[in-house]
Amino acid sequence: MFLVIAFGFLTFSSVHSQLHPLFWWTIIFNFLQFVVTIIPVTYPRWMGGYSGYKSNGLQLLRILRGQN
């Protein structure tokens, strides 16, 4: 989420720059990545190396509930 805020600041401070589209797409990508990883799930078997691991959202939810 930090990158979304940082690139948001860069995007709005460089409105007429050629880098503006790059900053904008970086914001979109990082926000979507945040949304996907904050969903509380245990990754399924078909996800290969992530199989059985808990998403960041599930880890955060368990910490907030006190269930390590």
C-alpha positions in Angstrom: 0.0 0.0 0.0 3.0 2.3 0.6 3.9 2.0 -3.1 0.4 3.0 -4.1 0.7 6.2 -2.0 4.2 7.0 -3.1 3.5 6.5 -6.8 0.2 8.4 -6.4 2.2 11.4 -5.1 4.6 11.1 -8.1 1.7 10.8 -10.5 -0.1 13.9 -9.4 3.1 15.9 -9.0 4.2 15.1 -12.6 1.0 15.6 -14.5 2.6 16.6 -17.8 5.5 14.2 -17.7 6.1 11.3 -20.0 6.4 9.1 -16.9 2.8 9.8 -15.9 1.4 6.6 -17.6 4.1 4.5 -16.0 3.3 5.9 -12.6 -0.4 5.4 -13.1 -0.1 1.7 -14.2 2.2 1.1 -11.3 -0.5 2.4 -8.9 -3.1 0.1 -10.5 -0.8 -3.0 -10.4 0.2 -2.4 -6.8 -3.3 -1.7 -5.6 -4.6 -4.9 -7.3 -1.8 -6.9 -5.8 -2.7 -5.5 -2.3 -6.4 -6.4 -2.8 -5.6 -10.0 -3.9 -3.2 -10.7 -1.1 -5.4 -9.2 1.7 -8.1 -11.7 1.0 -7.9 -14.3 3.8 -7.3 -17.7 2.1 -5.0 -20.7 2.3 -3.5 -21.2 -1.1 -4.8 -24.3 -3.0 -2.7 -27.2 -4.3 -2.7 -25.9 -7.9 -0.7 -22.8 -6.9 2.5 -24.8 -6.8 5.1 -23.3 -4.4 2.4 -21.4 -2.5 0.3 -24.5 -1.9 -0.8 -24.7 1.8 0.6 -21.3 2.7 -1.7 -18.7 4.3 -2.2 -15.4 2.5 -1.2 -12.1 4.1 -4.9 -11.4 4.8 -5.4 -14.7 6.6 -2.2 -14.2 8.7 -3.3 -10.7 9.6 -6.8 -11.9 10.6 -5.3 -14.6 12.8 -3.0 -12.2 14.5 -5.9 -9.8 15.2 -8.0 -12.6 16.6 -5.1 -13.8 18.7 -4.9 -17.2 16.9 -1.2 -17.7 16.0 
